[in-house]
Amino acid sequence: MGKASPEQERKIIEMITPVFRSVFEDDKLVVNRTLNANMVAEWDSLNHITLVVELEQLTGTQFTSDELASMADVGGLIDCLAGKGVAA
Amino acid sequence: MTDLSAYPHVARVTDVFSTAFPYFKGTIDRQRETFGTNWLEHFEREMTVMFGADWSRFDNAVTGYGRFALDSMKLQKLFDKTRQYVNKTYAEAASEVYQNRTYMFDLYLPGILLSHFLWRHHYMQHLFYVKEFLPRVRAHGGDLFYDVGVGTGFYSKEMLRATPGMRGQGFDLSPFSLEFTGNTLTSFGLRDRYTLNKRDIIKDPVSPPAPFVVSIEVLEHLEDPQSFLNALSRMLAPGGFGLISAALTAPNADHIYLYNEPGDVIEQIEKAGFKVVDFVHDAAYEPRRPTDSVPRNLAVIVTH
């Protein structure tokens, strides 16, 4: 899995931010590459799966087991989506 | 937050979670709050015996658990919409899971092993086994049990450890489950009282009947659990005791028979000729919304 280009990263963050804000019920949440569950109190396993499923629906993609396990932070998610051609 | 300085393996679990699966934060504290220090000590003791100071192998097991749990939770989310398991035959599940060495050793078996401690309903099932089933075994005095669908060998190990004169036979169709179980029992110094058998108990019936049978979360893996229960019933001697459990509304990758309610399982158990002595029914967690499904299990003590 390669790293998203800066332009892809910007577009993906713009795309996924509303989903993060909705799932974690925080309209001011700033989504960036380093954001992870240790920084958001509500980001537990159940909300994580909700996030994953909603992002799959939003982007029309499916995450494999390997991909799911690689998403320890938003950076992993962005690179995964970029690798699937999202915001290419 | 729980002080884990005296529990290096449990502390290592939190370290791996924090790095690779940060959304699993709170798992250890939650179990500790639910089950107390005994749980913490039990978890540490078991992991010490099985993994010792082989931290690389332990890290791999915890990572395998993380992947296993994520897969299961994602399937749960999809199950909320369909209320059906993914349509799959036993042969397909076997090919995908039980006969797949990499999947079994990297993900499935470590996942099941750690879930015995990290999932509330699995630890509740273990407590039921220890507090309600094993005393009946000791009081009965028999010295042979059959464990059908051995998984990681967790419950065979508990039986052998609790009753020093006991001998056991484990049956499974997965060579990898049998291998893992052999390793588990070797770690605990129990292997010499146990025989491993790659055998289909329906096609190749087991005799003579034993005073005890154990079958933990096997039924949901089968296309025809009734035939399995009928065969299991013939393996239990009159006056003996069995412990049979099943997963309900738990859409794992290899679950193909859907049980929605405890009564679905109990009806099949009784139809097989067992008498129900006692049972426990638990959920993995509280649903966040009333419409959310939650993995549950049912453990039933039976006799003839």
Interface residues (C-beta under 8 A of the other chain):
Chain A: N36 A37 N38 W43 D44 S45 L46 N47 H48 I49 T50 V52 V53 F63 S65 L68 A69 A72 D73
Chain B: S18 T19 A20 F21 P22 Y23 F24 K25 G26 T27 T63 G66 R67 A69 L70 D71 M73 K74 Q76 K77 L78 L107 Y285 R288
